Amino acid sequence: MKTLVFIETDSGVAVGSSWEALGKALSLGGEVEALVIGHAVEAVAAEAGARGATKVYRIDDPSRALFDLELYTEDVKAVLAETNADALLASHTGNGRDLAAAVGFDLGVGVIADCLELKAEDGKLVGTRPIYSGNILVDVRVDGRPQIATLRPRAAAPAPVTGATAPIVDVAPAAAKARVQVQAVERAETGEISLTDASIIVSGGRGVAKDPDLGFKLIRELAQVLGAAVGASRAAVDAGFIPYKYQVGQTGKVVRPDLYIACGISGAVQHLAGMGSSKVIVAINKDAEAPIFSVANYGIVGDLFEIVPALTRAAKAKLNR
Ligand SMILES: Cc1cc2nc3c(=O)[nH]c(=O)nc-3n(C[C@H](O)[C@H](O)[C@H](O)COP(=O)(O)OP(=O)(O)OC[C@H]3O[C@@H](n4cnc5c(N)ncnc54)[C@H](O)[C@@H]3O)c2cc1C
């Protein structure tokens, strides 16, 4: 099976989760090639080779500096025709999901979107994805060729840099003009560390219920000292303690930080689905029998309202902040 992986770029830099799509494609076996579209993306194309793609197609043009669905769709279709790939894989970012759907529509093939897992069976992609608001996980195959799938960010490890090199094939842009022109992109400045990019996350659950405002204030203080992002369980979100964008889990964000500190979170399977691959898990819970302790590397049995500020004080002293 030959897989073409779309490497998304932003201002000449690869979108991190594209390397996860590449990593997943490599784990499927077979031949893996990459397609980099953007402007001034020479380094990204070289990195795709260093991370294991055997050939890299590059469309490097000022007209591709900003993601433009119409232009990118034509580019991807042209490269798919040239490589004769059996499968196209992209990260399930906003742009990745748009692109996969548009390419699938034009080619008349199905798309397995938002996969949490992907495998190859008899030369066919099988994607595991949530349906019915995450109540059920289903295995999906699609008819037609190429098979197209998108992989949820953080659902796989990025392809490691091996130092390999791959031939880079420059391809001319397939179309010059689109009906809609993207003129600029304005970024929302939240000043917060993004949950999906964070290497440390401090999360709060229903355990803050006796004083949610204070609970999340303490969690935010610890996060700030550690340079961490703040996360939450669905129970905390459903109770209105914190907005949905902070939710970690099966129906929230999938995260893979180096350190995940769960405060007052019981460890339901749907929460673990979003953070179980964290490198080190620390759980703070007043119930020694809470299931979170069975996945935690370090457990603290006690009241988060006492332990979180104590950790913040200790971290401040240790890190000199
Ligand atoms: C289809 C579906 C999808 C779902 N998706 C998600 C999802 O994406 N993310 C998610 O998180 N959940 C999800 N859930 C919900 C999940 O099943 C749990 O209900 C939820 O994770 C529980 O959140 P919690 O651990 O904060 O609350 P609880 O299970 O109520 O746990 C609270 C914990 O806090 C501890 N505690 C209480 N007070 C303190 C204190 N003062 N100090 C320390 N510890 C204290 C308690 O001992 C308890 O262990 C989903 C459920 C369904 C059915």
The ligand as an ORCA input file, in Angstrom:
! r2SCAN-3c Opt
* xyz 0 1
  C     -20.426      9.373     25.649
  C     -19.658      9.919     26.783
  C     -18.587     10.736     26.506
  C     -17.849     11.287     27.545
  N     -16.770     12.074     27.256
  C     -16.003     12.540     28.258
  C     -14.848     13.325     28.019
  O     -14.538     13.678     26.887
  N     -14.132     13.741     29.064
  C     -14.434     13.431     30.354
  O     -13.715     13.847     31.271
  N     -15.541     12.695     30.615
  C     -16.331     12.268     29.610
  N     -17.438     11.575     29.898
  C     -17.912     11.527     31.316
  C     -17.223     10.488     32.159
  O     -17.918      9.262     32.057
  C     -17.226     10.919     33.625
  O     -18.534     11.169     34.038
  C     -16.388     12.176     33.876
  O     -15.107     12.024     33.326
  C     -16.286     12.368     35.371
  O     -15.612     13.564     35.627
  P     -14.867     13.746     37.027
  O     -13.823     12.698     37.166
  O     -14.456     15.168     37.110
  O     -16.044     13.560     38.074
  P     -16.331     12.422     39.102
  O     -16.363     11.095     38.427
  O     -17.502     12.833     39.864
  O     -15.022     12.425     40.016
  C     -14.720     13.463     40.884
  C     -13.512     12.992     41.696
  O     -13.087     14.033     42.520
  C     -12.691     13.484     43.774
  N     -12.799     14.575     44.731
  C     -13.918     15.150     45.245
  N     -13.592     16.189     46.047
  C     -12.237     16.253     46.048
  C     -11.309     17.109     46.680
  N     -11.692     18.133     47.469
  N      -9.979     16.868     46.489
  C      -9.548     15.845     45.708
  N     -10.400     15.008     45.073
  C     -11.734     15.231     45.240
  C     -13.658     12.354     44.019
  O     -13.095     11.415     44.898
  C     -13.833     11.800     42.580
  O     -12.917     10.769     42.321
  C     -18.206     11.014     28.885
  C     -19.299     10.179     29.148
  C     -20.018      9.656     28.111
  C     -21.171      8.765     28.403
*
